[in-house]
Amino acid sequence: MNSDRFDGRGEAQHVVSRLMRESLVDKRVIAGTEAPVRAILPQLNVIQIGGLSIIDRGKEAVMPLLDEIVANQDRHTQVVGVGPGVRARHIFAVGLDLGLPTGALATLAAKSSAQNAYMVACLLADSGFVYLEAPFIVQLLPAMLAAARGAVFNGIPPYDLWEHPPELGKIPPHGSDAGSYLIGEVFGARSIILLKDVDGLYTARTDRPQPADLADRAGGAEPPDACQAGAQHPHHQWPDTGQSDPRAQRRAGWNADPRLSGSPLDNEIERGAK
């Protein structure tokens, strides 16, 4: 027995800590926990490939993008998250018809995303990338990056049956953009880049009849009324540099026609580090 934790009569004592007698739901206590966070992998760059906007379009969109990622790997540490694509919508439709709860739908969507991620990992295997399934993306990523050139992971966050119920309906609220964002946040990544077939964040979906304007910037305080699906996760904010949409300079090689050869991913990574 450790005598520091017991008195002379053998009775257990409290472990000395500033939180030992506090309620962890007390707002005053919670506010006092604010502190600088150490970046675990500060050189990491998280690249999220949209399933619906990129993967579902096949070789013409996917292969030039993967070539760009490989070309940048000598200069930047990259991990690649992949979204589920249109198959997840079919799964949702069937699952909703069968009355499945949100947690079950989230688990099914993750399976579709894992299929896309595995395909991308196969295409990048000869360049030294490895596939990491959840939860190994968190447990083994540092070791894998020390041994391999990069990693590919399923972008859907592993909430599975514990997915947060949405305020409206039953569709899981956290998609692959959220999962890649969380990976970047936990590891203190240098940048998080969402690769889509649009120029940036729009005020509405670009594939619908209603007008969709390109937003100059987006912040958590006043988000646009409706986001272009998958174009920007609500937690992401454009840096307040006084300039317009930071993706504007790369539109020449990255537009609604996803022929991605020449897309300046390297410039986007460098921009995110500033």
C-alpha positions in Angstrom: 0.0 0.0 0.0 1.1 3.6 -0.6 1.3 5.3 2.8 0.8 8.7 1.1 -2.8 7.7 0.3 -3.8 6.2 3.7 -3.7 7.6 7.3 -2.4 5.8 10.3 -5.6 3.9 10.8 -5.6 2.6 7.2 -8.4 4.8 6.1 -8.3 6.1 2.5 -7.7 9.8 2.0 -8.5 12.1 -0.9 -5.8 12.4 -3.6 -4.6 16.0 -3.4 -5.7 18.0 -6.5 -7.4 21.3 -7.2 -10.4 19.5 -8.5 -10.9 16.9 -5.8 -13.7 18.6 -4.0 -15.2 20.4 -7.0 -18.2 19.6 -9.2 -17.0 19.1 -12.7 -20.2 20.6 -14.1 -19.7 23.9 -12.1 -19.2 26.6 -14.7 -16.8 28.5 -12.5 -14.6 25.3 -12.2 -14.9 24.7 -15.9 -13.8 28.2 -16.7 -10.7 27.7 -14.5 -9.5 24.8 -16.6 -8.6 27.1 -19.6 -4.9 26.6 -20.3 -2.5 26.4 -23.3 -2.7 23.1 -25.2 0.4 21.3 -26.4 0.4 20.4 -30.0 1.0 16.6 -30.3 1.9 16.6 -34.0 2.4 20.2 -34.9 3.8 19.5 -38.4 0.8 17.4 -39.4 -1.5 18.4 -42.3 -4.9 16.8 -42.5 -6.3 16.5 -46.0 -10.0 15.6 -46.3 -11.2 14.3 -49.6 -14.9 14.6 -50.2 -16.7 11.4 -51.0 -19.7 12.8 -52.8 -17.8 15.6 -54.6 -14.5 13.8 -55.4 -14.5 10.0 -54.9 -17.8 9.4 -56.6 -16.6 11.1 -59.8 -14.0 8.4 -60.4 -10.6 8.2 -61.9 -10.7 11.6 -63.7 -11.1 13.5 -60.4 -9.3 11.1 -58.0 -6.0 10.3 -59.6 -4.7 13.8 -60.3 -5.5 14.7 -56.7 -3.6 11.7 -55.3 -0.7 12.6 -57.6 -0.7 16.1 -56.0 -0.7 14.6 -52.5 2.2 12.3 -53.3 4.2 15.1 -54.9 3.9 17.1 -51.6 4.7 14.3 -49.3 8.5 14.9 -49.3 7.9 18.5 -48.0 4.8 18.0 -45.8 3.5 15.4 -43.4 0.1 14.5 -44.6 -2.7 12.2 -43.5 -5.7 11.8 -45.7 -9.3 11.5 -44.5 -12.0 10.2 -46.9 -15.8 10.7 -46.9 -18.5 8.2 -47.6 -20.1 9.6 -50.8 -23.5 8.9 -52.2 -23.7 5.4 -50.9 -24.2 6.8 -47.4 -27.3 8.6 -48.5 -28.8 5.3 -49.8 -27.9 3.6 -46.5 -29.6 6.5 -44.6 -32.7 6.2 -46.8 -33.0 2.4 -46.1 -32.2 2.7 -42.5 -34.7 5.5 -41.9 -37.4 3.4 -43.7 -36.6 0.6 -41.3 -36.8 2.8 -38.2 -33.1 2.6 -37.2 -31.9 5.1 -34.6 -29.2 7.8 -35.2 -26.4 5.7 -33.7 -27.1 2.8 -36.0 -27.2 5.1 -39.0 -23.9 6.6 -38.0 -22.3 3.2 -37.7 -23.6 2.3 -41.2 -22.3 5.5 -42.8 -18.8 4.8 -41.3 -18.7 1.5 -43.2 -19.3 3.3 -46.5 -16.6 5.9 -45.7 -14.2 3.1 -44.8 -14.7 1.5 -48.2 -13.7 4.7 -49.9 -10.7 5.2 -47.6 -9.5 1.7 -48.3 -9.6 2.3 -52.0 -7.6 5.5 -51.6 -5.1 3.7 -49.4 -4.7 1.0 -52.1 -4.0 3.7 -54.7 -1.4 5.3 -52.4 0.2 2.1 -51.1 3.1 2.1 -53.6 3.9 5.6 -52.3 4.2 4.4 -48.7 0.8 5.3 -47.3 -0.9 3.0 -44.8 -4.6 2.6 -44.0 -5.6 3.2 -40.4 -9.1 2.3 -39.2 -10.7 3.9 -36.2 -9.6 3.9 -33.4 -6.1 3.2 -34.6 -5.9 6.5 -36.3 -5.5 8.0 -32.8 -3.5 5.2 -31.2 -1.0 4.4 -33.9 -0.7 7.5 -36.1 2.5 8.9 -34.5 4.2 5.5 -34.9 2.9 5.0 -38.4 4.2 8.4 -39.5 7.6 7.5 -38.1 7.6 4.3 -40.2 5.6 5.3 -43.3 5.2 8.3 -45.6 1.6 9.0 -44.7 -1.7 7.5 -43.6 -5.3 7.3 -44.9 -8.2 7.1 -42.5 -12.0 6.9 -42.5 -13.2 10.5 -42.0 -16.4 9.6 -40.2 -15.8 10.2 -36.4 -16.1 6.9 -34.5 -19.1 7.9 -32.4 -21.0 4.9 -33.8 -23.9 4.1 -31.4 -22.9 7.0 -29.2 -23.5 9.6 -32.0 -25.1 12.8 -30.7 -28.8 12.9 -31.6 -29.6 15.8 -34.0 -31.9 18.6 -33.0 -34.2 17.7 -35.9 -34.7 14.3 -37.6 -32.5 11.3 -37.2 -29.6 11.8 -39.7 -26.2 11.7 -37.9 -25.0 15.3 -37.6 -21.2 14.5 -37.8 -19.8 13.7 -41.2 -16.3 13.1 -42.5 -15.5 16.8 -42.5 -16.2 16.9 -38.7 -14.0 13.7 -38.3 -11.0 15.2 -40.1 -11.4 18.4 -38.1 -11.4 16.5 -34.9 -8.2 14.6 -35.9 -6.5 17.9 -36.7 -7.7 19.5 -33.4 -6.6 16.6 -31.2 -3.2 16.4 -32.7 -2.7 20.2 -33.0 -2.3 19.9 -36.8 -0.6 22.6 -38.8 -3.5 22.8 -41.2 -6.9 21.1 -42.1 -7.7 21.3 -45.8 -11.1 20.2 -47.1 -10.9 19.3 -50.8 -14.1 19.7 -52.7 -15.3 20.5 -56.2 -16.4 24.1 -55.3 -14.5 27.3 -54.9 -15.2 27.7 -51.2 -18.1 28.3 -48.9 -21.4 29.2 -50.5 -24.6 30.6 -48.9 -26.6 27.7 -50.4 -26.1 24.5 -52.3 -24.7 25.1 -55.8 -26.6 22.2 -57.3 -30.0 23.6 -56.5 -32.1 26.3 -58.4 -31.9 28.9 -55.7 -29.0 31.5 -55.9 -25.8 30.5 -54.2 -23.2 33.3 -53.5 -19.6 32.7 -52.6 -19.0 33.9 -49.0 -16.0 36.2 -48.5 -15.4 34.6 -45.0 -17.1 32.5 -42.5 -17.0 32.5 -38.7 -18.7 30.7 -35.9 -20.7 33.8 -34.7 -22.7 34.4 -37.9 -22.6 31.4 -40.2 -24.3 31.5 -43.6 -27.9 30.4 -43.6 -27.1 27.2 -45.5 -23.7 25.7 -46.3 -22.7 24.1 -49.6 -22.9 20.5 -48.6 -19.5 19.4 -47.4 -17.7 22.6 -48.6 -16.9 23.8 -45.1 -17.4 22.5 -41.6 -19.0 25.0 -39.3 -16.1 24.9 -36.9 -13.6 26.0 -39.5 -13.0 29.8 -40.0 -11.3 31.7 -42.7 -8.3 33.6 -41.2 -9.2 37.3 -40.7 -6.5 38.7 -43.0 -8.5 41.4 -44.6 -8.6 39.4 -47.9 -11.4 37.7 -49.6 -11.9 33.9 -49.8 -8.4 32.4 -49.4 -9.2 29.7 -52.0 -9.8 32.3 -54.7 -6.2 32.1 -56.0 -6.5 28.5 -56.8 -9.7 28.5 -58.8 -7.9 28.2 -62.1 -7.1 24.6 -61.4 -9.9 23.8 -58.9 -13.3 24.5 -60.2 -16.7 22.9 -60.7 -15.2 20.5 -63.2 -13.0 18.4 -60.9 -10.1 18.0 -63.3 -7.6 18.6 -60.5 -4.3 18.4 -62.2 -2.2 21.4 -61.2 -4.3 22.2 -58.1 -1.8 24.0 -55.8 -2.2 21.9 -52.7 1.3 22.8 -51.6 0.3 26.5 -51.6 -2.8 25.7 -49.6 -0.7 23.8 -46.9 1.8 26.7 -46.7 -1.1 29.2 -46.4 -2.6 27.2 -43.5 0.7 27.3 -41.6 0.9 31.1 -41.6 
